[in-house]
Amino acid sequence: MDLDRSPADLARAAADEVRALNQRTLTPRAAFTYPSEIQDTVTGLAAVLLGLPQSLDQIHQGIDAVNGQQRLYAYNNANVDDLLDESKTDLLDAIEHIREASLALQHVVNRLAYVGAIVPEEPAGAAAND
């Protein structure tokens, strides 16, 4: 874990990894051979969602911290306090939705734990010919 990077750099790196996952799974038949590979992938994504509410809550707190440290203004001449309050409300909504998605992914992980693939047996003596 590289804690020398800024929060924005860490968030961009996480987004890059999600884009890589999206590219890698464009062709599901090539990406996954066994149900356990799908379960492992969903487990990883569930872990991402499990940690996101904390990150967003800390960003929510960061809005108050930044607002208390310096005088802020809005480029669009809007009321800064309104913009910040609405942003904080949206963050709280996102946290709730992510928690729901995290729970749904955990259900997927739990269900996939019971799914396996039947791998055909090699004929007797086939391994000796390798």
N, CA, C and O of each residue as an XYZ file, in Angstrom:
520
protein
N       0.850     -1.168      0.000
C       0.000      0.000      0.000
C       0.899      1.236      0.000
O       1.750      1.407      0.873
N       0.689      2.081     -0.991
C       1.502      3.285     -1.145
C       0.721      4.490     -0.620
O      -0.128      5.044     -1.318
N       1.019      4.885      0.612
C       0.314      6.002      1.224
C       0.952      7.349      0.909
O       0.529      8.382      1.427
N       1.978      7.332      0.052
C       2.611      8.590     -0.339
C       1.839      9.285     -1.461
O       2.087     10.455     -1.751
N       0.911      8.573     -2.088
C       0.114      9.172     -3.157
C      -1.037      9.985     -2.566
O      -1.495      9.719     -1.454
N      -1.488     10.964     -3.316
C      -2.608     11.797     -2.860
C      -3.908     11.005     -2.944
O      -3.984     10.020     -3.678
N      -4.930     11.423     -2.201
C      -6.226     10.760     -2.320
C      -6.739     10.748     -3.763
O      -7.312      9.753     -4.206
N      -6.536     11.843     -4.494
C      -6.994     11.890     -5.891
C      -6.239     10.870     -6.741
O      -6.841     10.209     -7.587
N      -4.926     10.733     -6.527
C      -4.142      9.742     -7.275
C      -4.605      8.324     -6.957
O      -4.699      7.483     -7.851
N      -4.891      8.061     -5.693
C      -5.383      6.734     -5.307
C      -6.739      6.438     -5.952
O      -6.978      5.324     -6.419
N      -7.621      7.438     -5.976
C      -8.937      7.247     -6.596
C      -8.796      6.996     -8.095
O      -9.490      6.145     -8.652
N      -7.892      7.743     -8.753
C      -7.667      7.524    -10.187
C      -7.087      6.139    -10.446
O      -7.443      5.497    -11.435
N      -6.201      5.671     -9.577
C      -5.621      4.331     -9.735
C      -6.709      3.265     -9.589
O      -6.717      2.282    -10.330
N      -7.618      3.454     -8.644
C      -8.729      2.510     -8.474
C      -9.601      2.503     -9.728
O     -10.025      1.441    -10.185
N      -9.866      3.670    -10.275
C     -10.666      3.754    -11.504
C      -9.950      3.064    -12.664
O     -10.587      2.393    -13.477
N      -8.633      3.226    -12.741
C      -7.850      2.548    -13.791
C      -7.967      1.038    -13.670
O      -8.082      0.342    -14.679
N      -7.938      0.529    -12.458
C      -8.053     -0.918    -12.250
C      -9.438     -1.421    -12.657
O      -9.561     -2.512    -13.214
N     -10.472     -0.639    -12.383
C     -11.827     -1.031    -12.793
C     -11.914     -1.035    -14.323
O     -12.523     -1.930    -14.908
N     -11.306     -0.033    -14.969
C     -11.292     -0.022    -16.437
C     -10.555     -1.243    -16.978
O     -10.988     -1.840    -17.963
N      -9.454     -1.614    -16.348
C      -8.709     -2.808    -16.778
C      -9.570     -4.059    -16.608
O      -9.583     -4.926    -17.482
N     -10.280     -4.155    -15.504
C     -11.178     -5.290    -15.287
C     -12.265     -5.323    -16.358
O     -12.594     -6.389    -16.879
N     -12.817     -4.164    -16.685
C     -13.841     -4.102    -17.724
C     -13.289     -4.587    -19.067
O     -13.964     -5.324    -19.787
N     -12.084     -4.182    -19.399
C     -11.471     -4.627    -20.649
C     -11.188     -6.129    -20.620
O     -11.421     -6.834    -21.602
N     -10.689     -6.600    -19.495
C     -10.321     -8.017    -19.367
C     -11.532     -8.929    -19.432
O     -11.409    -10.087    -19.831
N     -12.697     -8.430    -19.049
C     -13.902     -9.263    -19.025
C     -14.850     -8.960    -20.184
O     -16.006     -9.384    -20.162
N     -14.373     -8.229    -21.198
C     -15.219     -7.951    -22.367
C     -15.720     -9.236    -23.017
O     -16.855     -9.304    -23.488
N     -14.879    -10.234    -23.038
C     -15.245    -11.536    -23.590
C     -15.309    -12.515    -22.432
O     -14.293    -13.111    -22.074
N     -16.490    -12.694    -21.836
C     -16.601    -13.520    -20.633
C     -16.066    -14.939    -20.790
O     -15.493    -15.486    -19.847
N     -16.241    -15.546    -21.965
C     -15.744    -16.917    -22.151
C     -14.226    -16.982    -22.071
O     -13.667    -17.984    -21.625
N     -13.562    -15.923    -22.499
C     -12.107    -15.892    -22.428
C     -11.625    -15.488    -21.031
O     -10.527    -15.858    -20.614
N     -12.448    -14.733    -20.322
C     -12.037    -14.225    -19.011
C     -12.202    -15.263    -17.909
O     -11.413    -15.308    -16.965
N     -13.234    -16.102    -18.033
C     -13.560    -17.029    -16.954
C     -13.647    -18.456    -17.490
O     -14.314    -18.722    -18.490
N     -12.967    -19.354    -16.812
C     -13.043    -20.768    -17.156
C     -13.909    -21.513    -16.152
O     -14.668    -22.410    -16.520
N     -13.793    -21.140    -14.886
C     -14.486    -21.856    -13.813
C     -15.327    -20.898    -12.979
O     -15.009    -19.712    -12.888
N     -16.396    -21.401    -12.369
C     -17.222    -20.563    -11.490
C     -16.406    -19.924    -10.357
O     -16.710    -18.812     -9.926
N     -15.397    -20.609     -9.888
C     -14.592    -20.058     -8.791
C     -13.868    -18.783     -9.214
O     -13.609    -17.914     -8.382
N     -13.538    -18.664    -10.502
C     -12.892    -17.437    -10.982
C     -13.876    -16.270    -10.948
O     -13.500    -15.136    -10.650
N     -15.130    -16.559    -11.254
C     -16.158    -15.525    -11.155
C     -16.366    -15.143     -9.693
O     -16.455    -13.961     -9.360
N     -16.441    -16.142     -8.829
C     -16.626    -15.863     -7.410
C     -15.457    -15.035     -6.867
O     -15.673    -14.086     -6.113
N     -14.237    -15.381     -7.239
C     -13.076    -14.621     -6.777
C     -13.120    -13.172     -7.261
O     -12.758    -12.252     -6.527
N     -13.565    -12.980     -8.497
C     -13.669    -11.625     -9.049
C     -14.735    -10.829     -8.307
O     -14.514     -9.672     -7.950
N     -15.884    -11.442     -8.077
C     -16.958    -10.761     -7.348
C     -16.532    -10.490     -5.906
O     -16.878     -9.452     -5.342
N     -15.782    -11.419     -5.309
C     -15.278    -11.201     -3.945
C     -14.391     -9.958     -3.897
O     -14.484     -9.158     -2.967
N     -13.531     -9.803     -4.904
C     -12.678     -8.615     -4.967
C     -13.480     -7.340     -5.123
O     -13.197     -6.335     -4.471
N     -14.484     -7.381     -5.991
C     -15.328     -6.207     -6.177
C     -16.148     -5.899     -4.922
O     -16.366     -4.736     -4.583
N     -16.596     -6.945     -4.243
C     -17.324     -6.739     -2.987
C     -16.425     -6.054     -1.959
O     -16.883     -5.212     -1.186
N     -15.146     -6.421     -1.955
C     -14.206     -5.781     -1.028
C     -14.032     -4.302     -1.367
O     -13.915     -3.464     -0.474
N     -14.017     -3.991     -2.652
C     -13.921     -2.582     -3.063
C     -15.137     -1.822     -2.539
O     -15.002     -0.753     -1.945
N     -16.321     -2.384     -2.765
C     -17.534     -1.702     -2.310
C     -17.605     -1.607     -0.796
O     -18.134     -0.637     -0.253
N     -17.077     -2.605     -0.120
C     -17.092     -2.585      1.344
C     -16.280     -1.415      1.895
O     -16.636     -0.841      2.925
N     -15.190     -1.060      1.210
C     -14.345      0.034      1.675
C     -14.773      1.409      1.210
O     -14.392      2.411      1.816
N     -15.558      1.478      0.144
C     -15.947      2.782     -0.400
C     -16.742      3.666      0.555
O     -16.488      4.870      0.597
N     -17.692      3.131      1.325
C     -18.417      4.028      2.241
C     -17.489      4.778      3.205
O     -17.715      5.954      3.493
N     -16.462      4.114      3.695
C     -15.525      4.805      4.586
C     -14.813      5.927      3.845
O     -14.670      7.032      4.368
N     -14.366      5.640      2.621
C     -13.692      6.675      1.828
C     -14.609      7.867      1.603
O     -14.201      9.016      1.770
N     -15.847      7.586      1.225
C     -16.786      8.676      0.955
C     -17.152      9.438      2.217
O     -17.350     10.652      2.172
N     -17.245      8.739      3.341
C     -17.512      9.423      4.606
C     -16.352     10.349      4.971
O     -16.566     11.453      5.472
N     -15.144      9.901      4.723
C     -13.973     10.734      5.023
C     -13.902     11.932      4.071
O     -13.449     13.006      4.465
N     -14.348     11.754      2.821
C     -14.436     12.882      1.897
C     -15.517     13.849      2.386
O     -15.337     15.066      2.333
N     -16.625     13.309      2.856
C     -17.704     14.121      3.441
C     -17.134     14.984      4.560
O     -17.411     16.181      4.626
N     -16.344     14.385      5.431
C     -15.712     15.134      6.516
C     -14.687     16.125      5.966
O     -14.492     17.204      6.526
N     -14.041     15.750      4.873
C     -13.057     16.634      4.242
C     -13.679     17.922      3.738
O     -13.042     18.975      3.760
N     -14.914     17.841      3.287
C     -15.601     19.060      2.832
C     -15.698     20.052      3.984
O     -15.431     21.241      3.807
N     -16.078     19.567      5.163
C     -16.155     20.464      6.324
C     -14.777     20.988      6.707
O     -14.623     22.155      7.065
N     -13.780     20.113      6.627
C     -12.422     20.527      7.005
C     -11.901     21.612      6.074
O     -11.344     22.609      6.534
N     -12.076     21.428      4.774
C     -11.605     22.419      3.801
C     -12.387     23.719      3.957
O     -11.813     24.805      3.883
N     -13.679     23.609      4.169
C     -14.514     24.797      4.331
C     -14.120     25.570      5.582
O     -14.197     26.799      5.600
N     -13.703     24.870      6.618
C     -13.316     25.547      7.853
C     -11.915     26.129      7.824
O     -11.577     26.977      8.649
N     -11.089     25.677      6.870
C      -9.690     26.107      6.823
C      -9.473     27.359      5.990
O      -8.510     28.092      6.212
N     -10.354     27.609      5.037
C     -10.112     28.717      4.115
C     -11.426     29.288      3.614
O     -12.481     28.662      3.718
N     -11.336     30.466      3.080
C     -12.512     31.103      2.504
C     -12.720     30.542      1.108
O     -11.795     30.535      0.296
N     -13.915     30.078      0.826
C     -14.218     29.449     -0.454
C     -15.165     30.320     -1.266
O     -15.911     31.128     -0.713
N     -15.129     30.149     -2.574
C     -16.074     30.827     -3.456
C     -16.470     29.861     -4.567
O     -15.797     28.858     -4.802
N     -17.554     30.172     -5.236
C     -18.044     29.337     -6.335
C     -17.778     30.057     -7.650
O     -18.061     31.247     -7.788
N     -17.236     29.329     -8.604
C     -16.958     29.896     -9.924
C     -18.225     30.363    -10.632
O     -18.189     31.302    -11.427
N     -19.338     29.707    -10.342
C     -20.592     30.028    -11.023
C     -21.458     31.014    -10.227
O     -22.645     31.175    -10.514
N     -20.866     31.661     -9.242
C     -21.563     32.638     -8.396
C     -22.697     32.030     -7.583
O     -23.545     32.760     -7.070
N     -22.725     30.705     -7.457
C     -23.725     30.048     -6.611
C     -23.327     30.223     -5.153
O     -22.213     30.646     -4.843
N     -24.235     29.898     -4.285
C     -23.955     29.957     -2.858
C     -23.064     28.766     -2.489
O     -23.466     27.615     -2.662
N     -21.872     29.035     -1.987
C     -20.901     27.989     -1.669
C     -21.459     27.021     -0.631
O     -21.298     25.808     -0.760
N     -22.106     27.548      0.385
C     -22.648     26.678      1.429
C     -23.683     25.721      0.862
O     -23.737     24.554      1.251
N     -24.513     26.218     -0.068
C     -25.498     25.339     -0.706
C     -24.804     24.242     -1.513
O     -25.190     23.075     -1.438
N     -23.787     24.614     -2.279
C     -23.057     23.627     -3.075
C     -22.433     22.553     -2.181
O     -22.491     21.364     -2.492
N     -21.844     22.982     -1.080
C     -21.198     22.028     -0.174
C     -22.229     21.142      0.519
O     -22.035     19.932      0.638
N     -23.324     21.744      0.977
C     -24.368     20.960      1.643
C     -24.986     19.934      0.694
O     -25.217     18.788      1.078
N     -25.251     20.348     -0.538
C     -25.818     19.417     -1.519
C     -24.826     18.309     -1.861
O     -25.217     17.158     -2.051
N     -23.551     18.654     -1.937
C     -22.524     17.640     -2.195
C     -22.458     16.636     -1.053
O     -22.342     15.433     -1.286
N     -22.532     17.120      0.164
C     -22.498     16.221      1.320
C     -23.726     15.317      1.352
O     -23.622     14.139      1.694
N     -24.888     15.862      0.997
C     -26.110     15.042      0.931
C     -25.955     13.956     -0.131
O     -26.313     12.801      0.102
N     -25.425     14.323     -1.290
C     -25.212     13.343     -2.360
C     -24.210     12.267     -1.944
O     -24.372     11.100     -2.301
N     -23.184     12.650     -1.198
C     -22.230     11.657     -0.695
C     -22.917     10.673      0.245
O     -22.675      9.468      0.169
N     -23.767     11.175      1.123
C     -24.492     10.281      2.039
C     -25.415      9.337      1.275
O     -25.547      8.166      1.631
N     -26.052      9.851      0.224
C     -26.902      8.995     -0.618
C     -26.048      7.922     -1.296
O     -26.438      6.755     -1.344
N     -24.900      8.311     -1.813
C     -24.006      7.356     -2.480
C     -23.553      6.275     -1.503
O     -23.490      5.098     -1.857
N     -23.242      6.675     -0.287
C     -22.821      5.708      0.731
C     -23.909      4.667      0.947
O     -23.621      3.471      1.003
N     -25.137      5.104      1.066
C     -26.252      4.174      1.292
C     -26.421      3.219      0.114
O     -26.609      2.019      0.310
N     -26.354      3.743     -1.101
C     -26.505      2.893     -2.294
C     -25.349      1.904     -2.422
O     -25.550      0.753     -2.808
N     -24.163      2.348     -2.105
C     -23.000      1.454     -2.183
C     -23.108      0.349     -1.141
O     -22.750     -0.797     -1.414
N     -23.590      0.677      0.034
C     -23.797     -0.370      1.053
C     -24.798     -1.415      0.566
O     -24.614     -2.610      0.797
N     -25.846     -0.971     -0.101
C     -26.824     -1.906     -0.663
C     -26.180     -2.776     -1.746
O     -26.412     -3.984     -1.792
N     -25.380     -2.168     -2.607
C     -24.696     -2.921     -3.661
C     -23.689     -3.895     -3.067
O     -23.538     -5.012     -3.560
N     -23.008     -3.479     -2.022
C     -22.046     -4.355     -1.356
C     -22.738     -5.588     -0.792
O     -22.236     -6.704     -0.919
N     -23.883     -5.382     -0.174
C     -24.649     -6.500      0.368
C     -25.103     -7.440     -0.749
O     -25.046     -8.660     -0.597
N     -25.549     -6.878     -1.862
C     -25.979     -7.701     -2.997
C     -24.811     -8.526     -3.537
O     -24.980     -9.704     -3.854
N     -23.637     -7.922     -3.643
C     -22.470     -8.673     -4.116
C     -22.080     -9.775     -3.137
O     -21.646    -10.850     -3.550
N     -22.233     -9.514     -1.859
C     -21.927    -10.560     -0.876
C     -22.874    -11.739     -1.042
O     -22.475    -12.888     -0.853
N     -24.116    -11.465     -1.392
C     -25.081    -12.549     -1.661
C     -24.625    -13.357     -2.869
O     -24.724    -14.584     -2.871
N     -24.124    -12.671     -3.903
C     -23.615    -13.361     -5.089
C     -22.447    -14.262     -4.703
O     -22.396    -15.425     -5.104
N     -21.515    -13.728     -3.929
C     -20.357    -14.513     -3.481
C     -20.819    -15.750     -2.725
O     -20.324    -16.851     -2.966
N     -21.760    -15.570     -1.818
C     -22.245    -16.693     -1.023
C     -22.918    -17.755     -1.887
O     -22.738    -18.950     -1.654
N     -23.686    -17.326     -2.877
C     -24.359    -18.290     -3.751
C     -23.369    -19.019     -4.655
O     -23.473    -20.228     -4.861
N     -22.408    -18.268     -5.192
C     -21.434    -18.891     -6.093
C     -20.518    -19.868     -5.364
O     -19.879    -20.711     -5.994
N     -20.453    -19.758     -4.053
C     -19.627    -20.691     -3.276
C     -20.112    -22.127     -3.438
O     -19.354    -23.071     -3.214
N     -21.369    -22.292     -3.825
C     -21.941    -23.638     -3.985
C     -21.860    -24.162     -5.418
O     -22.325    -25.266     -5.703
N     -21.271    -23.375     -6.321
C     -21.239    -23.753     -7.726
C     -19.829    -24.192     -8.099
O     -18.848    -23.509     -7.805
N     -19.751    -25.330     -8.745
C     -18.466    -25.840     -9.212
C     -18.604    -26.337    -10.635
O     -19.710    -26.418    -11.169
N     -17.487    -26.666    -11.244
C     -17.485    -27.191    -12.606
C     -17.043    -28.650    -12.567
O     -16.137    -29.030    -11.825
N     -17.701    -29.435    -13.372
C     -17.297    -30.835    -13.512
C     -16.267    -30.883    -14.634
O     -16.574    -30.609    -15.794
N     -15.055    -31.232    -14.268
C     -13.971    -31.298    -15.245
C     -13.874    -32.732    -15.735
O     -13.723    -33.649    -14.928
N     -13.958    -32.941    -17.046
C     -13.886    -34.308    -17.555
C     -12.556    -34.952    -17.192
O     -11.503    -34.317    -17.230
N     -12.633    -36.210    -16.843
C     -11.412    -36.944    -16.510
C     -10.668    -37.306    -17.782
O     -11.266    -37.583    -18.822
N      -9.347    -37.296    -17.671
C      -8.536    -37.723    -18.815
C      -8.572    -39.245    -18.869
O      -8.626    -39.907    -17.832
N      -8.542    -39.795    -20.071
C      -8.510    -41.243    -20.181
C      -7.260    -41.799    -19.499
O      -6.220    -41.142    -19.454
N      -7.376    -43.010    -18.973
C      -6.245    -43.649    -18.300
C      -5.050    -43.687    -19.251
O      -5.182    -44.046    -20.421
N      -3.888    -43.312    -18.729
C      -2.662    -43.362    -19.511
C      -2.411    -42.110    -20.335
O      -1.335    -41.979    -20.919
N      -3.372    -41.174    -20.405
C      -3.195    -39.958    -21.216
C      -2.097    -39.079    -20.655
O      -1.366    -38.444    -21.416
N      -1.966    -39.028    -19.341
C      -0.942    -38.188    -18.724
C       0.451    -38.745    -19.004
O       1.421    -37.988    -19.057
N       0.558    -40.033    -19.181
C       1.867    -40.647    -19.425
C       2.407    -40.284    -20.785
O       3.617    -40.354    -21.003
N       1.535    -39.891    -21.719
C       1.952    -39.564    -23.063
C       2.457    -38.126    -23.191
O       2.984    -37.750    -24.238
N       2.304    -37.327    -22.151
C       2.722    -35.909    -22.212
C       4.198    -35.751    -22.230
O       4.697    -34.627    -22.280
